[in-house]
Amino acid sequence: MIFKYSILVVIALLQSFSLYSQKKTYKLKSEIFCDVDSFPVFRFDTLDNKEVIKYYLIKEELVSVNIQFAGGYDALTNFCDSLYYNRKDYNYDELNARALFTILFDQDLRIKEIKILKRMAYNNLKYNYDGLIKKILLSTEGQWIKNDNKSKWYFYFGYFDLR
């Protein structure tokens, strides 16, 4: 009889703890982005609506996305288009393609790395478009503005149109 009562007391205590205890759950969503050669470039973590980007260098580094091209996105597009169309080897071949890219900057806004994450509607068999994109994006150095001075690394994520 004592055994039955002790089991009932334990069950009642467990139910009361489960009903009145604070249920704090954290939702972590993590996604790793790789370049066209399948090497990891950065990880995007979301923890209870807080977003964190970690870039893969030798080790993972926190990066800030508080950076923009001087004049905004349209100025970046116009600058890249002017270099794309005015190169010596431009053959007027319309690709209508796009590349997803990242640029990693240090705290002095020097470009440290440019990665092509995804090619859309083109490949590098006929021409080294990845090299061309990297060369054009590298020429944007010195034209970027950071919106804070808190980070050691800055990160830009965008599209390059191969028209």
N, C-alpha and C positions, 0 to 999 in steps of 0.2 A: 504494500500500500504506500509506504514511504517512497518507494522507487517511482510509482506513478505520479505522485505529487511533485517530486523533484523534476521529473521530465516535463510536467505541465508548467512549472515555474520557469524552467529554462526556455521553453517554447514561448511563453508569454513575454519574457524579457527580450528574446531575440526579435519578436514581432514589434515590440515597442521601440527597440533600437532602430529597426529598419524603417518604421513609420516616421520617427521623429529625428532621425539623423540627417545631417546635411549631405545631399548628394551633389558633390562637385565633380563634374567630368570635364576633361579637357579634350578638345577635338583637334588633333594634329593632322594636317594634310600636307604631305611633302611630295614634290615632283622634281625630278632631275631632268635637265635639258642637256642634250648631247649635240656635238657639232656633226657635220656631214661625214666625218671619219669615225663616228661613234665614240668619241672621247667625251667624258662629262665636262661641261662648261660651268654650269651653275645649278644650284638647288634653290627652289622656291618653297618656303615653309609658311604655312598659315596655321597659327595657334590662336583659337578664339578671336578671330577677326584681326589679329595682328600679323602683318606680313613681314617676313625676313628673307633677304636674298643672300646666299653665301656663294661666293665665286671660288672655283677650284683653281688654285695656283699650286704651290708645292703642298700646301694644306688649305683647308677651307678658310676663307676670309670674309668677314662681313663687308658688304658694299652698300653704298648709298645710291639711290636713283635720283637724287636731287641735282640733276644736271640737265642743261639744255643747250642747244646750238644758239649762238647769238643771232637773234632775229626770228627764232622759232623753227618749227618743222618745215614750213614753206621755204624759208631761206636755205635750210639744209638740202631740201630736194632740188631747188634751183641751182645751188652750187654744185651738187653732184651731177646733175644733168648737164651743166655747162662743161664739166670735165669729161663726161662720158661722150658727148657729141663732138667735142672739139679735139679729140685725140687723132694722131696721125693714121692709125690703122682702122679707123671707123669705116665700115663698109656699107652702111645704110641698110643692113639686114635687121628687120624688125623682129624682135624676139617676143615681146609682150610677156616677159618673164619677171620673176621676183625672187629676191633672196632675203631670208631672215638672218639678221646679223646681230652681234654684240660688240661693244667697244668697252674695254677696261681702261680706266684712267687712274693715275696715281693722284696724290693730294695736290700736286702742282699742275694737274690737268694735262700731263704728258700721256700720250697714248702708249699703253704697255702691251695691249693685245687686241687683235680683231679676229673674231671667229665667225664663220658662216655656219649657222645652225641648220638651215634647210634651204634646198634649191627647189624652186617651183617653176616648172615648165622649161627647164634648161639643164644641160650637163656641161662638163668641161672637155668633151671629146673633140669638138671642133675648134674651140678657143678657150683659153684659161680665164673664164669670167670671174672665178673666185679671186684670182690674183689681181684682176682689174678692179674689182670692188674694193679689195683691201687697199690697193694703191690710192684709189680715189678717197676712201674714208681716212686714210693716213694723212692725206693732204689737208684735212679739216683741223689738224692740230693747231691750237692757239686761237680757235674761234668758238670755244665752249665756255659756258658760264656755270659755275656751281652756285646753288642756292643756300648752301650751308658750309661751314668750315669744320664740321664735326667728324668727318670720316677720313680714313687713310686711303680708301679706294672708292672710285665712282664708276658707275655702270650705266651704259646706254644700250637700249634694246630697240631695234627698229627694222624697217623694210627698205631694201634698195631695189628700185624698179629698173629693170633692163628693158628699155622700150624698143 
